[in-house]
Every structure is written in structure tokens, then in C-alpha cells.
Amino acid sequence: MKSSSVSRQFVRWGLPTLLLGYATVHRLGQRYGSTSLERKAWMPGDGIVPAPQFEVTHGITIDAPPESVWPWLVQMGWHRGGWYTARWVDKLLFPANRASADHIIEELQDLQVGDFILDGTPETECGFVVEQLEPPRLLVLHSTSHLPLAWRRSGRASVDWTWVFSVLPLDSGGRARLIFRWRAATRPCWLTLSAWAVILPADFLMSRDMLRGVKRRAELLLP
């Protein structure tokens, strides 16, 4: 009897609470920190993926000028500066990751259009190609490789994915607005549905951590 009562209570109260929590995180995974105008605005790089199933825009205000934000962006990447997510997240989801850098790495500052930025161990051949680069305001990255190598080689699935970082001066007080947008087209439908169900809510955690990580570093190392 007790077990049956607990089950009924869960269905009545627990399940709706879990669904509401999931829906909230799912929504935040699409728009954390961004304004309605920022989500609607066209951004450089939007045309690279012409018909995306996903368009996600996040934003954060940084109490530092664009010139202080930029060095942290160009050194991102696997076993470069990292992605500035929390260390426990890296250990849980990406155990081979090194800790993200907390200093500017001078030898990684000379990023160029066409450069390949790894986002996994070299044997995965997973990463981003630099499509556009306009210091200190714009970085556009493009990937068709964020899937298991066997899937890509066999044509079983595909992804076309862009990351755009826009750094805008906010006012004369030396602040900046960092906008991060990603757009993706995926196939087949089971991959698209999986991304919708898992990647979007997970992006709330990952993108929020990345933006906060850039903010914290740029503000701490102000001259």
C-alpha cells in the first residue's frame, strides 16, 4: 500500500515538477543571458548553415573592454586554453581535457582564418575551422566533424555547425557585451531529435559556464 501511495504522489507532484524543470532548462539552453533583440539580430556567420534546425543565442556583459576579452577567445580549444567550463564538468563529461587556462597564452594568440582548432583527441579528427576573424570583435568557427569518425565516413549521420563569438563595446565605461550563437543542421531525424532532447538542455550548463569563465578571466586580468 505504501509503495502504491508513493507512486501516486510521484505521478501527481514529482513528475510534473521534473517536467517543468526540464522545460525550464531546455528553454535556458536556447537563450541564456541573451535579449530578444540579440536573438532576432542577424550575425556574421549565419549564412554558413543556411537551413539550421537549431539556432541558439547566449550573452553576457563583461566589465572589461573588447581588447581584454579577445585574447581569451582566440586561445580556446582542446589542449589550448580550453573552453573555460567548470573543472568538475570537464572531469565528468570530458575526462581527457586539461584544466582551462587562467592566463593568456602568448603563443596561441596568432590565430588565422583556416586554422583548425581541435575539440577532442587528435584521432577523432574533431574540431572547428576558423571561418572569420576580426580582432577584437568577431570570431566565427565552423565544424562538420562533431560526430564519431565512423559515422562521418559511412555517411550514417552528419552535422553542419557554427559557433560565432561577437564582442561589442557596451558603453564608454569600458564594458563589453559578448554574444555567443551556434547554429546547426543535423541528419538523420534520430540525431536531430537526440540533439533537441539532450544537447539543448545541456547547453545551458556548458555555454553558461563558458561565458562566465571568459567574463571572470577578462575582469580579473584587467591592466
N, C-alpha and C positions, 0 to 999 in steps of 0.2 A: 504493500500500500504506500509506504513512504517513498519508494522508488518511483511509483506511478505519479505521486503528487509532485515530486521534484521535477519530473519530466514535463508535467503540465505547466508548472511555474516557469520552466525554462522556455517552453514554446510561447507562453503568454508574455513574458517580460524579457528574458535573456536573449532570445533570437531577434526580436525587433531592435534591441539595443545594439547587438552585434551588427545587424544590417545597417542601422543608422550610422554607426561608427565607420563601417566600411565605405558607405556612400560619402561621408564627410571627407575621409582620407582620399578617396578616389577623386573627388572634386578639387581638393587642395593639390593633388598631384598634377592637375592640369593648369593651375593658375596661382599657385602660392606666391604671394608678395607682389603680384602684378596688378595694375589698374585695368579698368575696362578699355580705356583708350590705348594702353600699351598692347593689350591682346588683339585689338582690332587693327592696329597700325601695321602697314607693310614694313618689312625689314629686309635689308640686303641678304641675299642667300635664299629668300623664299622661293625663287623660281627654279632652284636646283631640283627640288622634288615637286613637280607640277601638280600632282593629284594625291596629296597625302591622306591617309586615314587618321593620322594623329597630328595635331598641332598644339603644342604646349608652350606657355609663356610664363616665366617667373621673373621676379625682380627684387632688387634690394637697394636701399640707399646707403651709401658709404661716406663716412665723414673723412674723406680724403679725395684729392683731385684725380682725374683720369690717369695722369702720369704716374701716380703711386699705385694704381690698380693694375695697370697694364703688365708690368713685369711678372706678376703672379699668374696671369692668364697664359702668356706665351711659353711658360715653362711647365705647363700641365702635361700630364701623360704618364703612362706606365714606366716606372723606374726613372722618371724625370722628377718633376716636382710633385707628382701625384695629382689627385683630384680634390684634395682638401676635405674629404669626408672624415667623419669621426673615426678614430682608430679602431673602436670596437666593431664598427660596421665593416671596415676593411678585413678585420680578422675573421668575422663571421661569414661574410659573403665572398671575399677575395683574399684568402689567406696568404697567397704568394706576393701580395702587394707589400711594398715597403711603406713606412710611415710617410705621410705627406711632408714636404719641406716646410720649415718655418723660417727660411731665409731665402733671399734672392740668389739664384744660381747663375752667375755671370755667363758661363759657357753655354747656357741654354737660352740666352736672350736673342740670339741671331736667327730667329725663326723666319722661314721663307715660304712663299707660295710654292706648292708642290711637295713640300716636306711631308713625310709620313710619321705620324705620332702613334706609337704603339698603345694599345689598350688591352694588353694581355701578353702572355709569354710569346716569344718570337715564333714558336712553332705553330701558334694559332693563326698567324698572319692577320690578326685582328687589329684594326686601328682606324685612324682618321687621316685624310689628306687635307692639307691646308688649301682652301679654295680662294679665300680673300683675306687680305691682311693690310690694315690701315692703322698703324700706331698713332695715338694710343686709344683709338675709338672702336675698332671693328676687327673681329676675328671670326671667320667662317670655316667650319670643319665639315667634311663630308665622308660618309662611310657606306660601303656596300658589303662590309666584311664582318659585321657583328652577329655572326651565326656560326655554328660549328662548321669546320672546314669541309667535312664530308657532305653536309647539306648543300653548301655552295657549289662544290664540284659536281655533284649529281643533279643539281637543279631542283632539288626537292623543295627548297624554300629560298626566299630572297628578302633582302631588306635594303631600302634606299633611305638614308638617314642623314640629316644635317643638324649640326649644333652651331648656333650663332650667338656670339657674345658682343653686345653693344654697350659701350661705356660713354655716357653722356655727361657733360658738365651740368650740374644741377642749379648752381647759383654762383654769385661772386664770392661766396664764402669758402670755396674750395671743396665743395662736396661733389659726389658723382652718383649717377644712377646707373646700376649695372642690370641690364636686361639680358636674360638667357632664354632663347627659344630653340626648341627642337621640333622638327617635322619629320615624319616617317611614312613611307609606303611599304607594306609588307604583303607577302603572299606565301602560301595559300591562306584560306579563311581560318583554318585552325590556328595558324600563327598569329593572325590578326586578333582573333578572339582571346588567345592567351595573353597577348601584349595588353589588350584592353583590360583584362581581368587582373593581371599581376603587375605589369610594368608601370601602368599609370599610378596606382596607389603607392607602389614602391618609390616612384619618382618624387613623391612628397618628401620622403626621408632623404633620398640621395641628393636631389637638387637643392633642397633647403640647406643641407649640411655643406654642400659645395659653395653656395653663395655666402653663407655665414662664415665659412672658412676663409674665403677671399676677403671679406669685409674685415674680419678680425686681424688678419695679417697686414692688410694695407693700412689699417688705422694704427696698429702697434708700431710699425716701422716708418711712420712719418718722419721726415727730416726735422 
